[in-house]
Amino acid sequence: MARPSRWSDERKANREQADWVVKWLRTNGPATTVQIIEALEQAGRGVHAHILQRALRRSPFVHKVGTEEGPRGSVSRWMFAVEDPSEGGGY
């Protein structure tokens, strides 16, 4: 019996959503988490914590570049970069 694909439709959709966040940051970043969530909502995309986690923490091209005060407290600021800017890499 064949093994089922580990790439279910849901996993593919989650990956596509995370890729959208990374591409949006590449074009519009740096941006705060709040700004990323607003962009997802404006694009008619769902906002899911596990997808943001995948895009912001697991992507090798997205780096946290600081924090700033938002309406509900401190929020992270993210940017797209090929190399980590904190290690002397460029934008």
C-alpha positions in Angstrom: 0.0 0.0 0.0 1.3 3.4 -0.9 2.4 5.8 1.8 0.2 9.0 1.8 2.0 12.2 0.8 3.3 14.2 3.7 2.4 17.3 1.7 -1.3 17.5 2.3 -3.4 20.3 0.8 -3.4 22.0 4.2 0.4 21.9 4.5 0.8 23.2 1.0 -1.6 26.1 1.8 0.3 26.9 5.0 3.6 26.9 3.2 2.2 29.1 0.5 0.9 31.5 3.1 4.3 31.7 4.8 6.0 32.3 1.5 3.5 35.2 0.9 4.6 36.8 4.2 8.3 36.5 3.2 7.7 37.9 -0.2 5.6 40.8 1.2 8.5 41.6 3.7 10.9 41.6 0.8 8.9 44.2 -1.0 7.5 46.2 1.9 9.9 45.6 4.8 11.1 46.3 7.3 7.8 46.0 9.1 6.4 45.3 12.5 4.3 42.2 13.3 1.2 44.4 13.5 1.9 45.7 10.0 2.3 42.2 8.6 -1.0 41.1 10.2 -2.7 44.2 8.7 -1.2 43.3 5.2 -2.5 39.8 5.5 -6.0 41.1 6.4 -6.0 43.6 3.6 -5.0 40.8 1.1 -8.0 38.7 2.4 -5.7 36.1 3.9 -6.2 34.4 7.2 -4.0 35.3 10.2 -2.7 32.2 11.9 0.0 32.2 14.6 1.7 29.0 13.3 2.0 30.4 9.8 3.5 33.6 11.1 5.9 31.5 13.2 7.0 29.6 10.1 7.5 32.8 8.1 9.2 35.0 10.7 11.2 32.5 12.8 12.0 29.7 10.4 12.8 31.5 7.2 16.5 32.0 6.6 15.8 35.3 4.9 13.7 37.0 7.6 15.5 38.6 10.5 14.3 40.3 13.6 15.9 43.8 13.6 14.5 45.2 16.9 11.4 46.0 18.7 9.2 49.1 19.0 6.2 50.2 21.1 2.8 49.4 19.5 -0.7 50.1 20.7 -0.7 47.0 22.9 2.9 47.0 24.0 6.2 46.0 22.5 6.2 44.5 19.0 8.9 43.0 16.9 10.3 44.6 13.7 11.3 42.2 10.9 13.1 42.6 7.6 14.1 40.5 4.6 17.8 40.1 4.1 19.9 37.4 2.5 22.4 37.6 5.3 21.7 38.4 9.0 22.1 42.1 9.5 23.2 41.6 13.1 26.2 39.7 11.8 27.4 42.5 9.5 25.4 41.3 6.5 23.9 43.7 4.0 20.3 44.5 3.1 
